[in-house]
């Protein structure tokens, strides 16, 4: 009897415990449903708020992709093509030469441009400081915006005082000291080319000095250069003390005596050859080490290298007229008294050369060296003699 009573108590206890645990699953379901409803509500409200705020902040007329970038900031649009192809707005970058040359040597592999590209001529001035003939160049460039760009390599201490309306305003590149006849001269020229290459619209590159002047108007020069199948780099084999006599046998095997060339420092090259010059790491060490005065490296480095790499692309002549008839290490300089119509008539007469493998009498587009005193008479004759 006692056992029966105890079993009855145990059964009642089990029944009570079961009755106590039955509501628990229902409470869990209630809690889950409440959490789900609250979560969905918060999500819907958040999405609505993001969408509302995003629409309010989109500029009218913006694309659906632009709106989606504001609504969903994690999905960012890649840089637009314009950001990749536009010319640098500030030439005073902080890249060193190694970084600059590496950046400038990047070449698109697809030759067809996916944007409207108007090819320009880069006019690169290698100068110590002031540009005394700048007013003549200002007149030359006038009315041809979009077809040219200007770069100036000067002494690092020089600060130009050009007005904002000048084509030379803020066109100085980060520069270093260059010395005549040394490798630093070629470094300055490579620096000019590299900075000009950063503008994808620059197709042709002309090296000039502060003593250079244009001999034709801009339209003629642009047409002459843009239609040429060759670049204008003087490169010839001169069997004399000033040619082969400057060769150093340590240049081998990269450069043999038969490959050694001489040419004018003042050149015009297209974009392909400009990249060749900037990216060179084969010939540069040889010329730096074994072409030192009285081997003037600026007369040999580029002519030799390009005649080895791309001889078929060179016209083997310069576009810059220079008078060496007076003898000496430097060409003649012309001042105020020299600037007459007769002077330029003699310069133009008797010219004969080839252009696209055809004979022509238009051989020089630029001339040097002209002193600051020549500016006023040059401005006076520019319209009649040069056509601008």
C-alpha positions as CSV (number, residue, x, y, z in Angstrom):
1,X,0.0,0.0,0.0
2,X,2.8,2.4,1.0
3,X,4.6,1.6,-2.3
4,X,1.5,2.3,-4.2
5,X,1.1,5.7,-2.5
6,X,4.8,6.6,-3.2
7,X,4.4,5.6,-6.9
8,X,1.3,7.7,-7.1
9,X,3.2,10.7,-5.7
10,X,6.0,10.1,-8.2
11,X,3.5,10.0,-11.0
12,X,1.9,13.2,-9.8
13,X,5.3,14.9,-9.6
14,X,6.2,13.8,-13.2
15,X,2.8,15.1,-14.4
16,X,3.3,18.4,-12.7
17,X,6.8,18.8,-14.2
18,X,5.5,17.9,-17.7
19,X,2.7,20.4,-17.3
20,X,5.3,23.0,-16.2
21,X,7.5,22.4,-19.3
22,X,4.9,22.4,-22.0
23,X,4.5,26.2,-22.2
24,X,8.3,26.6,-22.9
25,X,8.2,25.8,-26.7
26,X,5.3,28.2,-27.2
27,X,7.2,31.0,-25.4
28,X,10.2,30.4,-27.6
29,X,8.0,30.6,-30.7
30,X,6.5,33.8,-29.5
31,X,10.0,35.3,-28.8
32,X,11.3,34.3,-32.2
33,X,8.2,35.8,-34.0
34,X,8.6,39.0,-32.1
35,X,12.3,39.2,-32.9
36,X,11.6,38.4,-36.6
37,X,8.9,41.1,-36.9
38,X,11.1,43.7,-35.2
39,X,14.1,42.8,-37.4
40,X,12.1,43.0,-40.6
41,X,10.7,46.3,-39.5
42,X,14.1,47.8,-38.7
43,X,15.4,46.5,-42.0
44,X,12.6,48.0,-44.1
45,X,12.9,51.3,-42.3
46,X,16.7,51.4,-42.8
47,X,16.4,50.6,-46.5
48,X,13.8,53.3,-46.8
49,X,15.9,55.8,-45.0
50,X,19.0,55.0,-47.1
51,X,17.1,55.2,-50.3
52,X,15.4,58.5,-49.3
53,X,18.7,60.1,-48.2
54,X,20.4,58.8,-51.3
55,X,17.9,60.3,-53.7
56,X,17.9,63.6,-51.9
57,X,21.7,63.9,-52.3
58,X,22.0,62.9,-56.0
59,X,22.7,65.7,-58.3
60,X,19.8,66.1,-60.8
61,X,20.5,64.4,-64.0
62,X,23.0,61.9,-62.5
63,X,23.0,58.4,-63.9
64,X,21.4,55.4,-62.2
65,X,24.9,54.1,-61.6
66,X,25.9,57.2,-59.8
67,X,22.7,57.0,-57.7
68,X,23.5,53.4,-56.8
69,X,26.9,54.4,-55.7
70,X,25.4,56.8,-53.2
71,X,22.7,54.4,-52.0
72,X,25.2,51.5,-51.8
73,X,28.6,53.1,-51.0
74,X,30.4,49.7,-51.1
75,X,29.8,49.4,-54.8
76,X,32.1,52.2,-56.1
77,X,32.5,53.1,-59.7
78,X,36.0,52.7,-61.1
79,X,37.9,55.8,-62.1
80,X,36.5,57.3,-65.3
81,X,38.5,57.2,-68.5
82,X,38.9,61.0,-68.3
83,X,40.8,60.7,-65.1
84,X,43.3,58.5,-66.8
85,X,43.8,60.4,-70.0
86,X,43.7,64.1,-69.0
87,X,46.9,66.0,-68.8
88,X,48.4,66.7,-65.4
89,X,47.1,70.0,-64.1
90,X,50.2,70.6,-62.0
91,X,53.7,70.0,-63.4
92,X,55.4,70.3,-60.0
93,X,55.1,66.7,-58.9
94,X,57.2,65.0,-56.2
95,X,58.5,62.0,-58.3
96,X,62.2,61.5,-58.5
97,X,63.8,60.6,-61.9
98,X,63.5,56.9,-61.4
99,X,59.8,57.1,-60.6
100,X,59.1,59.7,-63.3
101,X,60.8,57.6,-66.0
102,X,59.0,54.5,-65.0
103,X,55.7,56.2,-65.0
104,X,56.4,57.9,-68.4
105,X,57.4,54.6,-70.0
106,X,54.0,53.0,-69.6
107,X,52.6,52.5,-73.1
108,X,49.1,51.5,-74.1
109,X,49.2,48.2,-76.0
110,X,46.0,49.0,-78.0
111,X,46.9,51.5,-80.6
112,X,43.4,52.8,-81.3
113,X,42.4,55.4,-78.7
114,X,38.9,55.0,-77.2
115,X,38.4,58.7,-76.9
116,X,38.8,61.8,-79.1
117,X,42.5,62.6,-79.2
118,X,43.9,65.7,-80.8
119,X,47.7,65.0,-81.2
120,X,49.8,67.9,-79.9
121,X,53.4,69.0,-80.2
122,X,55.3,69.3,-77.0
123,X,57.7,72.3,-77.1
124,X,60.4,71.6,-74.5
125,X,62.7,74.4,-73.5
126,X,66.0,73.5,-71.9
127,X,67.2,76.7,-70.3
128,X,69.2,78.1,-67.4
129,X,66.5,80.6,-66.4
130,X,64.7,83.4,-68.1
131,X,63.2,83.1,-71.6
132,X,64.1,86.5,-73.1
133,X,62.5,85.6,-76.5
134,X,59.2,84.5,-74.8
135,X,57.2,87.4,-76.4
136,X,58.1,86.1,-79.9
137,X,57.0,82.6,-78.9
138,X,53.8,84.0,-77.4
139,X,52.9,85.5,-80.8
140,X,53.8,82.2,-82.5
141,X,51.5,80.1,-80.3
142,X,48.6,82.6,-80.4
143,X,45.4,81.1,-81.7
144,X,46.5,77.5,-81.7
145,X,45.5,76.4,-78.2
146,X,44.9,72.6,-78.0
147,X,47.6,71.8,-80.5
148,X,50.6,72.3,-78.4
149,X,52.0,72.1,-74.8
150,X,55.0,73.8,-73.3
151,X,57.6,72.5,-70.8
152,X,60.5,74.4,-69.3
153,X,63.5,72.8,-67.6
154,X,65.5,75.5,-65.8
155,X,67.9,75.9,-62.9
156,X,66.1,74.7,-59.8
157,X,66.5,78.2,-58.2
158,X,64.8,80.0,-61.1
159,X,61.2,81.1,-60.6
160,X,59.4,82.4,-63.7
161,X,57.4,85.6,-63.4
162,X,55.0,84.9,-66.3
163,X,51.4,86.2,-66.1
164,X,48.5,83.7,-66.0
165,X,47.7,84.5,-69.6
166,X,51.2,83.4,-70.8
167,X,51.7,80.0,-72.4
168,X,54.8,79.7,-70.1
169,X,52.8,80.3,-66.9
170,X,53.4,77.4,-64.4
171,X,55.0,75.3,-67.2
172,X,58.3,74.6,-65.3
173,X,59.0,71.0,-64.5
174,X,60.9,69.7,-61.4
175,X,64.5,70.4,-62.6
176,X,68.1,69.8,-61.6
177,X,71.4,71.5,-62.5
178,X,72.7,70.6,-65.9
179,X,76.3,71.1,-67.1
180,X,77.3,71.6,-70.7
181,X,78.9,68.4,-72.3
182,X,78.0,66.2,-69.3
183,X,75.5,63.4,-68.8
184,X,73.4,65.8,-66.7
185,X,72.5,67.6,-70.0
186,X,71.0,64.4,-71.3
187,X,69.3,63.8,-67.9
188,X,67.6,67.2,-68.3
189,X,66.4,66.3,-71.8
190,X,65.1,62.9,-70.6
191,X,63.3,64.7,-67.8
192,X,61.6,67.0,-70.3
193,X,60.5,64.0,-72.4
194,X,59.2,62.1,-69.4
195,X,57.1,65.0,-68.2
196,X,55.7,65.6,-71.6
197,X,54.9,61.9,-72.0
198,X,52.5,62.1,-69.0
199,X,50.1,64.0,-71.3
200,X,48.8,61.3,-73.7
201,X,47.9,63.9,-76.3
202,X,51.5,64.8,-76.9
203,X,52.6,63.0,-80.0
204,X,55.7,64.9,-81.1
205,X,58.5,66.4,-78.9
206,X,60.8,69.2,-79.9
207,X,63.9,70.2,-77.9
208,X,64.6,73.9,-77.9
209,X,66.8,76.4,-75.9
210,X,66.1,79.9,-74.7
211,X,68.0,81.1,-77.7
212,X,65.9,79.4,-80.3
213,X,63.3,81.0,-82.6
214,X,60.6,79.6,-85.0
215,X,61.3,80.2,-88.7
216,X,57.7,79.4,-89.9
217,X,54.2,80.0,-88.5
218,X,52.6,77.4,-86.3
219,X,50.3,75.9,-89.0
220,X,53.3,75.2,-91.3
221,X,55.3,73.6,-88.5
222,X,52.5,71.5,-87.2
223,X,51.7,70.2,-90.7
224,X,55.4,69.6,-91.5
225,X,56.0,67.5,-88.3
226,X,52.7,65.7,-88.2
227,X,52.9,64.5,-91.8
228,X,56.5,63.3,-91.6
229,X,57.2,59.6,-91.6
230,X,60.5,60.2,-89.8
231,X,61.8,61.8,-86.6
232,X,64.4,64.6,-87.0
233,X,67.4,63.4,-85.2
234,X,70.8,64.0,-86.7
235,X,72.8,60.8,-86.7
236,X,75.8,60.3,-88.9
237,X,79.2,58.5,-88.9
238,X,81.9,61.1,-88.8
239,X,85.4,59.7,-89.3
240,X,87.3,62.5,-87.5
241,X,88.7,63.4,-84.1
242,X,85.2,64.9,-83.3
243,X,83.3,61.8,-84.4
244,X,84.9,58.4,-84.2
245,X,87.8,60.0,-82.4
246,X,85.6,60.3,-79.3
247,X,84.7,56.6,-79.2
248,X,85.8,54.7,-76.1
249,X,86.4,50.9,-76.6
250,X,84.8,50.3,-73.2
251,X,81.5,51.0,-74.9
252,X,81.5,47.4,-76.3
253,X,79.7,45.2,-76.7
254,X,76.6,47.5,-76.5
255,X,78.1,50.0,-78.9
256,X,80.7,49.2,-81.5
257,X,82.9,51.7,-83.3
258,X,80.8,51.1,-86.5
259,X,77.6,51.9,-84.6
260,X,79.0,55.1,-83.1
261,X,77.1,58.2,-84.3
262,X,77.2,62.0,-83.9
263,X,74.3,64.5,-84.2
264,X,72.9,67.8,-83.1
265,X,71.6,68.1,-79.6
266,X,68.4,69.8,-80.8
267,X,66.0,67.2,-82.0
268,X,62.3,66.3,-82.8
269,X,61.1,62.8,-82.0
270,X,57.7,61.1,-82.1
271,X,56.1,59.4,-79.1
272,X,57.5,56.0,-79.8
273,X,61.1,57.3,-79.9
274,X,60.5,59.5,-76.8
275,X,59.6,56.3,-74.9
276,X,62.7,54.6,-76.2
277,X,64.8,57.4,-74.8
278,X,63.1,57.5,-71.4
279,X,63.1,53.8,-70.8
280,X,66.7,53.1,-71.8
281,X,68.8,51.2,-69.2
282,X,71.1,49.5,-71.7
283,X,73.1,52.4,-73.2
284,X,72.7,55.0,-70.5
285,X,75.3,53.4,-68.1
286,X,77.9,53.1,-70.9
287,X,77.6,56.7,-72.1
288,X,77.6,58.0,-68.5
289,X,80.8,56.1,-67.7
290,X,82.7,56.3,-71.0
291,X,81.6,59.4,-72.8
292,X,82.9,62.3,-70.8
293,X,84.5,65.6,-72.0
294,X,86.0,65.9,-74.5
295,X,83.4,63.4,-75.6
296,X,80.3,65.5,-75.4
297,X,77.6,63.0,-74.6
298,X,74.6,65.2,-75.8
299,X,76.0,64.9,-79.3
300,X,76.3,61.1,-79.3
301,X,74.0,59.3,-76.8
302,X,70.6,59.7,-78.5
303,X,71.9,59.6,-82.1
304,X,73.8,56.4,-81.4
305,X,71.1,54.6,-79.4
306,X,68.3,55.4,-81.9
307,X,70.4,54.6,-85.0
308,X,70.9,51.1,-83.4
309,X,67.3,50.6,-82.4
310,X,65.2,52.3,-85.1
311,X,67.4,53.6,-88.0
312,X,64.5,53.5,-90.5
313,X,62.6,56.0,-88.4
314,X,65.2,58.7,-88.4
315,X,65.5,61.5,-91.0
316,X,69.2,61.9,-90.0
317,X,69.0,65.6,-89.9
318,X,67.9,68.3,-87.4
319,X,65.2,70.9,-87.8
320,X,67.2,73.6,-86.1
321,X,69.5,75.8,-88.1
322,X,72.8,76.7,-86.5
323,X,75.8,78.7,-87.8
324,X,79.1,76.9,-87.1
325,X,81.0,78.8,-89.7
326,X,82.8,81.0,-87.2
327,X,84.6,78.0,-85.7
328,X,85.0,77.2,-82.0
329,X,83.1,75.0,-79.5
330,X,80.0,77.1,-79.7
331,X,77.9,78.3,-82.7
332,X,77.5,82.0,-83.7
333,X,75.2,84.2,-81.6
334,X,73.1,86.8,-83.4
335,X,72.1,90.1,-81.8
336,X,70.1,93.2,-82.7
337,X,72.4,94.3,-85.5
338,X,72.2,91.0,-87.3
339,X,68.4,90.8,-87.6
340,X,67.5,92.0,-91.1
341,X,65.4,90.6,-94.0
342,X,68.6,90.0,-95.9
343,X,69.9,87.9,-93.0
344,X,67.0,85.5,-93.2
345,X,66.9,85.5,-97.0
346,X,70.5,84.2,-96.9
347,X,69.4,81.6,-94.3
348,X,66.5,80.3,-96.4
349,X,68.3,80.3,-99.7
350,X,70.3,77.2,-100.8
351,X,68.5,74.8,-98.5
352,X,68.1,71.3,-99.9
353,X,67.2,68.1,-98.1
354,X,64.7,65.2,-98.2
355,X,61.2,65.1,-96.6
356,X,59.4,61.7,-96.7
357,X,62.1,60.6,-99.1
358,X,61.3,63.4,-101.5
359,X,63.5,66.5,-102.2
360,X,62.5,69.8,-100.6
361,X,63.9,73.3,-99.9
362,X,62.1,73.6,-96.5
363,X,64.7,72.0,-94.2
364,X,64.7,74.1,-91.0
365,X,61.8,75.1,-88.9
366,X,63.8,76.7,-86.1
367,X,67.1,78.5,-85.7
368,X,69.6,79.5,-83.0
369,X,71.4,81.2,-81.3
370,X,69.7,84.6,-80.8
371,X,70.7,87.1,-78.0
372,X,68.0,88.9,-76.0
373,X,68.8,92.1,-77.9
374,X,67.4,90.4,-81.0
375,X,63.9,90.4,-79.6
376,X,62.6,93.8,-80.8
377,X,63.8,93.5,-84.5
378,X,62.5,89.9,-84.5
379,X,59.0,91.0,-83.4
380,X,59.2,93.7,-86.1
381,X,60.0,91.2,-88.9
382,X,57.9,88.3,-87.6
383,X,54.8,89.0,-89.7
384,X,56.7,89.6,-93.0
385,X,59.4,87.0,-92.6
386,X,57.9,84.2,-90.5
387,X,54.2,84.6,-91.2
388,X,52.9,85.2,-87.7
